[in-house]
Amino acid sequence: MSRKPEIGNIQLYPNRPLQASDKNGYVLKFYCPIRCQRVRKNCGTRDQREARRIQRECQKRLLNGEYVASDGAIVEQPASLVPKKQTDPHSADENRGKTWDDAYDRFRQHRASRLRKASLTHALSRLQLAERIFADYFREQGCDGGIFVRECCNLEMLEYLQERLLAGDECRYDTRSPNTVNSMLGAVMAFVRYCHAHDWLDRVPQLQKLDVDDVMKGRPITVEEFERMLATTPQVVGAGSAQSWQFTLRVLWGSGFRIGDVMDFCWDDDRHIYPVWPERQGQHPTLVVPSTQKNGVHQEIPMLPDLRALLETVPEGERTGWVVNPRPVEYELRMPGNWRSPGIVCRSVERLTKEHVSRVIAKIGKEAKVVVRQADERKKSRVKYASAHDLRRGCALRLINAGVSAETLMVVMRHADFATTQKFYGAMRSAQSAAAEVRQKLSAGDKPPLVGGFVGGTEPISHLSEIEVQKINSLLASL
């Protein structure tokens, strides 16, 4: 059950003096009673003392109701700067058009019934980030009358947003990769098209995407690298939790699951992914995947042999509930002084989220020093260590090298079409397999020549009789 939001509980980020890499100043994070969700508000200052004063004033305004009465102002504003509130919440200024807040609320309500919860959250978070960048821009220009769709959804402002995202604004890193920026702007452009469909924009700007390399973000890991991750697991999660995490890694390695799939894998609940065991001889075990998966299709796919062997090690009496349920990570608690020895503690949670599990697996990959992408200053890419998805890539590569057809690989990976499989996994036999085939075909010197030369069948050439030679000569003469 989610925790009830606390009005007035405000965090200041970062809670330290600003550094040169902190480009956006101090930010307040709190629960907004107007939007009924947590929001971020820029303090508009780089002075820590002033930011703390704004934090206290915002908290006071939230508690006494002035925040709601002022339509979300975190500090008291002069009367000349407070925009007049319109009687109709969906009405638009005659000259400036629809406000961003009104358009955002309409867009959120429209998408809420059409997108999955996770997809909606990601899309709205990108719009909120764009809103903060636009707000900072207009604040620097001395325009404090709010954000309007027409003023920020033109080509010039969208290119400005693209540049600021690429430069790392509102990011924990100094820069963003072009792939990430294109993905974030995809959500913004969906909002722009929605506004155009409702005549809040005259046209949709033709924003050009950033050039990117059409390559995977990671790579398939090898068996030796996977064994290193298993061996490193106790150092990351603790000895008591290591077995459950090693089982999780083996399921990912043997199934080709996404991280969301493995956390939705259940023994006996048909609302989730569950196994179907054969009832007659000659049948094979399968996995039933409900339509709540990424591609939105209800599917039954083959269970891979490695996964079957792993699941069969679980006693039948324990085959209930979740198949994968990693224990919370253990932490060593060191108390000050010598009066008490260090203790091992765990966070008391019923079940870890897929985001938490993904982060822990990434820590395991980093501790094992399994690098799947080197840092490249030219491409503005950071070093990347093995993640849960690289285990999925490794499973796909093993199937490819084993000679599994493209159609079967597409079914196992559950992609909508093979183009996705080919793009992300390079669905072709590895260079070694291809080299072996080429060597086999071209080094058949001891074999008899083939009919038709290079592209003929496998029957040896037979000598023609004298009568057959005459018939062929007469046929050629008649041509």
C-alpha positions as CSV (number, residue, x, y, z in Angstrom):
1,M,0.0,0.0,0.0
2,S,1.4,3.4,-1.0
3,R,2.3,5.9,1.7
4,K,-0.1,8.8,2.2
5,P,1.5,12.0,0.8
6,E,2.7,14.4,3.5
7,I,1.8,18.1,2.8
8,G,4.8,20.3,3.7
9,N,7.5,17.6,3.4
10,I,10.0,19.3,1.2
11,Q,13.4,18.2,0.1
12,L,16.1,20.5,-1.2
13,Y,18.4,19.1,-3.9
14,P,21.3,19.1,-3.8
15,N,21.7,19.3,-0.1
16,R,25.2,20.7,-0.3
17,P,27.0,23.7,-1.8
18,L,26.7,23.8,-5.6
19,Q,29.6,22.6,-7.8
20,A,30.5,23.7,-11.3
21,S,28.8,20.7,-12.8
22,D,25.5,21.7,-11.1
23,K,24.0,23.7,-13.9
24,N,20.4,24.2,-12.7
25,G,20.8,25.6,-9.2
26,Y,18.8,24.4,-6.2
27,V,15.5,22.5,-6.7
28,L,12.7,21.8,-4.3
29,K,10.9,18.4,-4.4
30,F,7.5,18.0,-2.6
31,Y,4.0,16.8,-3.0
32,C,1.8,19.3,-4.9
33,P,-1.8,19.3,-3.7
34,I,-2.9,20.9,-7.0
35,R,-1.5,18.2,-9.3
36,C,-1.8,15.5,-6.7
37,Q,1.7,14.2,-7.3
38,R,5.3,15.0,-6.4
39,V,6.8,17.9,-8.4
40,R,10.1,19.7,-8.7
41,K,10.3,23.5,-8.5
42,N,13.5,25.5,-9.3
43,C,14.5,27.9,-6.5
44,G,16.0,30.3,-9.1
45,T,19.2,30.8,-7.1
46,R,22.6,29.3,-6.6
47,D,23.0,30.6,-3.0
48,Q,22.4,27.8,-0.5
49,R,21.2,30.1,2.3
50,E,18.7,31.8,0.0
51,A,17.5,28.3,-1.2
52,R,16.9,27.2,2.4
53,R,14.9,30.4,3.0
54,I,12.7,29.6,0.0
55,Q,12.3,26.0,1.2
56,R,11.0,27.3,4.6
57,E,8.7,29.8,2.9
58,C,7.3,27.2,0.5
59,Q,6.7,24.8,3.4
60,K,4.8,27.6,5.3
61,R,2.7,28.3,2.2
62,L,1.8,24.7,1.7
63,L,0.6,24.4,5.3
64,N,-1.4,27.6,5.5
65,G,-3.0,27.2,2.0
66,E,-1.3,30.1,0.3
67,Y,0.4,27.7,-2.2
68,V,-3.0,26.5,-3.5
69,A,-4.5,30.0,-3.4
70,S,-1.7,31.4,-5.5
71,D,-2.0,28.5,-8.0
72,G,1.4,27.0,-7.1
73,A,3.7,29.9,-6.2
74,I,6.4,28.7,-3.9
75,V,7.2,32.2,-2.6
76,E,5.1,35.3,-2.3
77,Q,5.1,37.4,-5.4
78,P,4.4,41.1,-6.0
79,A,0.8,41.7,-7.1
80,S,2.0,43.0,-10.5
81,L,3.7,39.6,-11.2
82,V,0.8,37.4,-10.1
83,P,-1.1,36.3,-13.3
84,K,-4.8,36.8,-13.1
85,K,-6.7,33.6,-12.6
86,Q,-9.2,32.7,-15.3
87,T,-12.7,31.6,-14.4
88,D,-12.6,28.7,-16.9
89,P,-9.7,26.4,-16.1
90,H,-9.5,25.3,-19.7
91,S,-9.8,28.7,-21.3
92,A,-6.9,30.2,-23.2
93,D,-5.3,33.6,-23.3
94,E,-6.5,35.3,-26.5
95,N,-3.0,36.4,-27.5
96,R,-0.7,33.7,-26.0
97,G,-2.9,30.7,-26.4
98,K,-3.2,27.6,-24.2
99,T,-1.1,27.4,-21.0
100,W,1.3,24.5,-20.6
101,D,-0.4,23.5,-17.3
102,D,-3.8,23.2,-18.9
103,A,-2.5,21.3,-21.9
104,Y,-0.5,19.0,-19.7
105,D,-3.5,18.1,-17.5
106,R,-5.6,17.4,-20.6
107,F,-2.8,15.3,-22.1
108,R,-2.4,13.4,-18.9
109,Q,-6.1,12.6,-18.6
110,H,-6.2,11.5,-22.3
111,R,-3.2,9.2,-22.0
112,A,-4.1,7.7,-18.6
113,S,-6.7,5.4,-20.2
114,R,-4.5,4.6,-23.2
115,L,-1.1,3.8,-21.9
116,R,0.3,1.4,-19.3
117,K,1.1,3.0,-16.0
118,A,4.9,2.7,-16.4
119,S,4.7,4.2,-19.9
120,L,2.6,7.0,-18.7
121,T,4.9,7.8,-15.8
122,H,7.9,7.9,-18.2
123,A,6.2,10.1,-20.7
124,L,5.0,12.6,-18.0
125,S,8.4,12.7,-16.3
126,R,9.9,13.8,-19.6
127,L,7.3,16.5,-20.0
128,Q,7.9,17.7,-16.5
129,L,11.6,17.9,-17.3
130,A,11.0,19.9,-20.4
131,E,8.7,22.2,-18.4
132,R,11.4,23.0,-16.0
133,I,13.9,23.8,-18.7
134,F,11.4,26.1,-20.5
135,A,10.5,27.7,-17.1
136,D,14.2,28.5,-16.5
137,Y,14.6,30.0,-19.9
138,F,11.6,32.3,-19.6
139,R,12.6,33.3,-16.1
140,E,16.0,34.3,-17.4
141,Q,14.3,36.3,-20.1
142,G,12.2,38.1,-17.4
143,C,8.9,36.5,-18.5
144,D,7.2,35.3,-15.3
145,G,3.7,35.1,-16.6
146,G,3.6,31.3,-17.0
147,I,4.4,28.9,-19.9
148,F,2.3,28.8,-23.0
149,V,2.1,26.1,-25.6
150,R,2.6,28.3,-28.6
151,E,5.7,30.0,-27.1
152,C,7.6,26.8,-26.2
153,C,6.4,24.3,-28.8
154,N,7.8,26.1,-31.9
155,L,10.9,24.9,-33.8
156,E,13.3,27.4,-32.1
157,M,12.4,26.4,-28.6
158,L,12.4,22.7,-29.3
159,E,15.9,23.0,-30.8
160,Y,16.8,24.9,-27.6
161,L,15.4,22.1,-25.5
162,Q,17.3,19.5,-27.6
163,E,20.6,21.4,-27.0
164,R,20.0,21.7,-23.2
165,L,19.1,18.1,-22.9
166,L,22.3,17.1,-24.8
167,A,24.3,19.5,-22.5
168,G,23.1,17.6,-19.4
169,D,20.5,20.0,-17.9
170,E,18.4,18.3,-15.2
171,C,20.7,15.3,-15.3
172,R,23.0,13.7,-12.8
173,Y,25.7,13.4,-15.5
174,D,27.5,16.2,-17.3
175,T,26.0,15.2,-20.7
176,R,23.4,12.9,-22.2
177,S,23.8,10.6,-25.2
178,P,22.1,11.4,-28.5
179,N,20.0,8.2,-28.1
180,T,18.7,9.4,-24.8
181,V,17.9,12.9,-26.1
182,N,16.0,11.5,-29.1
183,S,14.0,9.2,-26.7
184,M,13.1,12.1,-24.4
185,L,12.1,14.3,-27.3
186,G,9.9,11.6,-28.6
187,A,7.6,12.0,-25.6
188,V,7.7,15.8,-26.0
189,M,6.8,15.5,-29.7
190,A,3.8,13.3,-28.8
191,F,2.6,16.1,-26.6
192,V,3.2,18.6,-29.4
193,R,1.1,16.5,-31.8
194,Y,-1.7,16.2,-29.2
195,C,-1.7,20.0,-28.9
196,H,-1.8,20.4,-32.7
197,A,-4.8,18.0,-32.9
198,H,-6.7,20.2,-30.5
199,D,-5.9,23.4,-32.5
200,W,-3.7,24.8,-29.7
201,L,-0.8,24.9,-32.2
202,D,-0.9,25.9,-35.9
203,R,1.5,23.2,-37.0
204,V,3.8,20.6,-35.8
205,P,7.5,21.7,-36.1
206,Q,9.7,19.4,-38.1
207,L,12.4,18.8,-35.5
208,Q,15.4,16.9,-36.8
209,K,16.7,14.0,-34.7
210,L,20.2,13.8,-33.6
211,D,22.5,11.5,-35.5
212,V,23.2,8.3,-33.6
213,D,25.0,5.1,-34.1
214,D,22.7,2.2,-34.9
215,V,24.3,-0.1,-32.4
216,M,23.4,-1.9,-29.1
217,K,23.8,0.0,-25.9
218,G,25.5,-3.1,-24.5
219,R,26.6,-6.5,-25.8
220,P,26.1,-10.2,-25.2
221,I,28.2,-11.3,-22.3
222,T,30.2,-14.5,-22.4
223,V,30.0,-17.6,-20.2
224,E,33.2,-16.6,-18.5
225,E,31.8,-13.2,-17.7
226,F,28.6,-14.7,-16.4
227,E,30.6,-16.9,-14.1
228,R,32.4,-13.9,-12.8
229,M,29.1,-12.2,-12.0
230,L,27.9,-15.2,-10.1
231,A,31.2,-15.3,-8.1
232,T,31.0,-11.6,-7.3
233,T,27.4,-11.7,-6.2
234,P,28.1,-12.3,-2.4
235,Q,30.3,-9.3,-2.3
236,V,27.5,-7.1,-3.5
237,V,24.4,-8.5,-1.8
238,G,25.9,-10.3,1.2
239,A,26.3,-14.0,1.9
240,G,22.8,-14.5,3.3
241,S,21.1,-13.1,0.2
242,A,23.6,-14.4,-2.4
243,Q,21.8,-17.6,-3.3
244,S,18.5,-15.9,-4.2
245,W,20.4,-13.4,-6.4
246,Q,22.4,-16.1,-8.1
247,F,19.2,-17.9,-8.9
248,T,17.8,-14.7,-10.4
249,L,20.9,-14.3,-12.6
250,R,20.6,-17.9,-13.8
251,V,16.9,-17.5,-14.7
252,L,17.8,-14.4,-16.7
253,W,20.7,-16.2,-18.3
254,G,18.7,-19.3,-19.2
255,S,15.4,-17.7,-20.3
256,G,16.2,-14.5,-22.2
257,F,13.7,-12.6,-20.0
258,R,13.6,-8.9,-19.6
259,I,14.0,-7.7,-16.0
260,G,10.2,-7.0,-15.8
261,D,9.5,-10.5,-17.0
262,V,11.6,-12.2,-14.5
263,M,10.0,-10.3,-11.7
264,D,6.6,-11.3,-13.1
265,F,7.4,-15.0,-13.3
266,C,5.1,-17.1,-11.2
267,W,4.6,-20.8,-10.6
268,D,0.8,-21.0,-10.4
269,D,-0.9,-17.7,-11.2
270,D,-2.2,-17.3,-14.8
271,R,-2.3,-13.5,-14.3
272,H,1.5,-13.5,-14.6
273,I,4.1,-15.4,-16.7
274,Y,3.8,-19.1,-15.7
275,P,5.2,-22.5,-16.9
276,V,3.2,-25.2,-18.5
277,W,4.6,-28.7,-18.0
278,P,4.0,-31.5,-20.5
279,E,1.2,-34.0,-19.7
280,R,2.1,-36.5,-22.4
281,Q,5.3,-38.0,-23.7
282,G,6.7,-36.2,-26.6
283,Q,5.5,-32.8,-25.5
284,H,7.8,-29.9,-24.4
285,P,7.3,-27.4,-21.5
286,T,6.3,-23.9,-22.5
287,L,5.8,-20.5,-20.9
288,V,2.6,-18.6,-21.1
289,V,3.1,-14.8,-21.2
290,P,0.0,-12.6,-20.7
291,S,-0.8,-9.5,-22.7
292,T,0.5,-7.3,-19.9
293,Q,4.0,-7.8,-21.4
294,K,5.8,-5.1,-23.4
295,N,4.4,-6.0,-26.8
296,G,0.9,-6.3,-25.5
297,V,0.3,-9.8,-27.0
298,H,-0.8,-13.0,-25.2
299,Q,1.8,-15.6,-26.2
300,E,2.9,-19.1,-25.4
301,I,6.6,-19.6,-26.1
302,P,9.0,-22.6,-25.7
303,M,10.8,-23.0,-22.5
304,L,14.6,-23.1,-23.1
305,P,16.4,-26.2,-21.9
306,D,18.7,-24.3,-19.5
307,L,15.6,-22.8,-17.8
308,R,13.9,-26.1,-17.6
309,A,16.9,-27.8,-16.0
310,L,17.1,-24.9,-13.5
311,L,13.4,-25.0,-12.6
312,E,13.5,-28.8,-12.2
313,T,16.0,-28.3,-9.4
314,V,13.3,-26.7,-7.3
315,P,11.4,-29.2,-5.1
316,E,7.8,-29.6,-6.1
317,G,6.6,-28.6,-2.6
318,E,8.2,-25.2,-3.1
319,R,6.8,-24.5,-6.6
320,T,4.3,-21.9,-5.4
321,G,4.2,-18.1,-5.6
322,W,7.0,-16.2,-7.3
323,V,9.7,-18.1,-9.1
324,V,12.2,-15.4,-8.6
325,N,12.2,-13.5,-5.3
326,P,15.6,-12.1,-4.5
327,R,16.2,-11.2,-0.9
328,P,17.0,-7.6,0.2
329,V,20.6,-6.6,0.0
330,E,22.5,-7.0,3.3
331,Y,24.3,-4.0,4.7
332,E,27.0,-3.9,7.4
333,L,26.1,-1.5,10.2
334,R,29.1,-0.1,12.0
335,M,28.3,1.5,15.4
336,P,30.6,4.2,16.8
337,G,32.9,3.1,19.6
338,N,34.0,-0.4,20.6
339,W,31.0,-1.3,22.8
340,R,29.3,-3.2,20.0
341,S,30.5,-5.3,17.1
342,P,29.4,-4.6,13.5
343,G,26.1,-6.2,12.6
344,I,24.4,-7.2,9.3
345,V,21.0,-5.7,8.6
346,C,18.5,-5.8,5.7
347,R,15.8,-3.5,4.6
348,S,12.5,-4.9,5.7
349,V,10.5,-5.0,2.5
350,E,8.0,-7.7,1.2
351,R,9.3,-7.8,-2.4
352,L,11.8,-5.8,-4.3
353,T,10.8,-3.7,-7.3
354,K,12.1,-4.5,-10.8
355,E,13.9,-1.1,-10.7
356,H,15.7,-2.1,-7.5
357,V,16.7,-5.5,-8.9
358,S,18.0,-3.9,-12.1
359,R,20.2,-1.5,-10.1
360,V,21.6,-4.3,-8.0
361,I,22.4,-6.5,-11.0
362,A,24.2,-3.5,-12.6
363,K,26.2,-3.2,-9.4
364,I,27.1,-6.9,-9.7
365,G,28.3,-6.3,-13.3
366,K,30.4,-3.4,-12.2
367,E,31.9,-5.3,-9.3
368,A,32.7,-8.2,-11.7
369,K,34.4,-5.6,-14.0
370,V,32.3,-6.9,-17.0
371,V,32.5,-3.9,-19.4
372,V,30.0,-4.0,-22.2
373,R,30.8,-0.6,-23.6
374,Q,33.9,1.5,-23.4
375,A,33.7,5.3,-22.7
376,D,34.0,7.3,-25.9
377,E,34.5,11.1,-25.7
378,R,33.6,11.5,-29.4
379,K,30.2,9.9,-29.0
380,K,29.8,11.4,-25.4
381,S,29.2,7.9,-24.1
382,R,30.1,6.7,-20.7
383,V,31.6,3.3,-19.7
384,K,28.8,0.8,-19.2
385,Y,29.0,-2.4,-17.2
386,A,26.9,-5.6,-17.6
387,S,23.2,-5.2,-16.8
388,A,20.2,-7.6,-16.7
389,H,19.5,-6.9,-20.4
390,D,23.1,-8.0,-21.4
391,L,22.2,-11.4,-20.0
392,R,19.2,-11.4,-22.3
393,R,21.5,-10.5,-25.2
394,G,23.8,-13.4,-24.2
395,C,20.9,-15.8,-24.3
396,A,20.0,-14.6,-27.8
397,L,23.6,-15.0,-29.1
398,R,23.8,-18.6,-27.8
399,L,20.7,-19.5,-29.6
400,I,22.0,-17.9,-32.8
401,N,25.3,-19.7,-32.6
402,A,23.4,-23.0,-32.0
403,G,21.7,-22.6,-35.4
404,V,18.3,-21.5,-34.2
405,S,16.3,-20.0,-37.1
406,A,15.4,-16.3,-37.2
407,E,11.7,-17.1,-36.8
408,T,12.2,-19.2,-33.7
409,L,14.5,-16.6,-32.2
410,M,11.8,-13.9,-32.8
411,V,9.3,-16.1,-30.9
412,V,11.6,-16.7,-28.0
413,M,12.7,-13.1,-27.7
414,R,9.0,-12.0,-28.1
415,H,9.7,-9.2,-30.6
416,A,6.9,-7.8,-32.7
417,D,8.9,-8.4,-35.9
418,F,12.3,-9.7,-36.8
419,A,13.7,-6.3,-37.7
420,T,13.8,-5.5,-33.9
421,T,15.7,-8.8,-33.3
422,Q,18.1,-8.0,-36.1
423,K,18.7,-4.4,-34.9
424,F,19.4,-5.1,-31.3
425,Y,20.9,-8.6,-31.3
426,G,22.6,-8.8,-34.7
427,A,20.5,-11.9,-35.5
428,M,23.0,-13.7,-37.7
429,R,25.5,-16.3,-36.9
430,S,28.7,-15.0,-35.3
431,A,31.8,-14.4,-37.2
432,Q,33.3,-17.7,-36.0
433,S,30.3,-19.7,-37.2
434,A,30.3,-17.9,-40.5
435,A,34.0,-18.4,-41.0
436,A,33.6,-22.1,-40.3
437,E,30.9,-22.4,-42.9
438,V,33.0,-20.5,-45.5
439,R,36.0,-22.7,-44.8
440,Q,33.9,-25.8,-45.1
441,K,32.5,-24.7,-48.4
442,L,35.7,-23.5,-50.0
443,S,38.1,-26.2,-48.8
444,A,36.3,-29.1,-50.3
445,G,39.2,-29.9,-52.6
446,D,39.2,-33.6,-52.1
447,K,35.6,-34.0,-53.1
448,P,34.5,-34.7,-56.7
449,P,33.5,-31.7,-58.8
450,L,29.9,-30.7,-58.6
451,V,27.4,-30.6,-61.4
452,G,27.2,-27.0,-62.7
453,G,30.4,-25.8,-61.0
454,F,30.0,-23.6,-57.9
455,V,26.2,-23.6,-57.6
456,G,25.2,-27.1,-58.7
457,G,24.0,-30.1,-56.8
458,T,25.9,-32.8,-55.1
459,E,26.0,-35.4,-57.8
460,P,29.4,-36.2,-59.5
461,I,29.9,-35.3,-63.1
462,S,29.2,-38.3,-65.4
463,H,30.9,-38.8,-68.9
464,L,28.6,-38.4,-71.9
465,S,28.2,-41.2,-74.4
466,E,28.9,-40.7,-78.1
467,I,25.2,-40.8,-79.0
468,E,24.5,-38.1,-76.3
469,V,27.3,-35.9,-77.7
470,Q,25.7,-36.1,-81.2
471,K,22.3,-35.2,-80.0
472,I,23.7,-32.2,-78.2
473,N,25.7,-31.0,-81.3
474,S,22.6,-31.3,-83.5
475,L,20.5,-29.4,-80.9
476,L,23.1,-26.6,-80.8
477,A,23.3,-26.5,-84.6
478,S,19.5,-26.0,-84.8
479,L,19.6,-22.9,-82.5
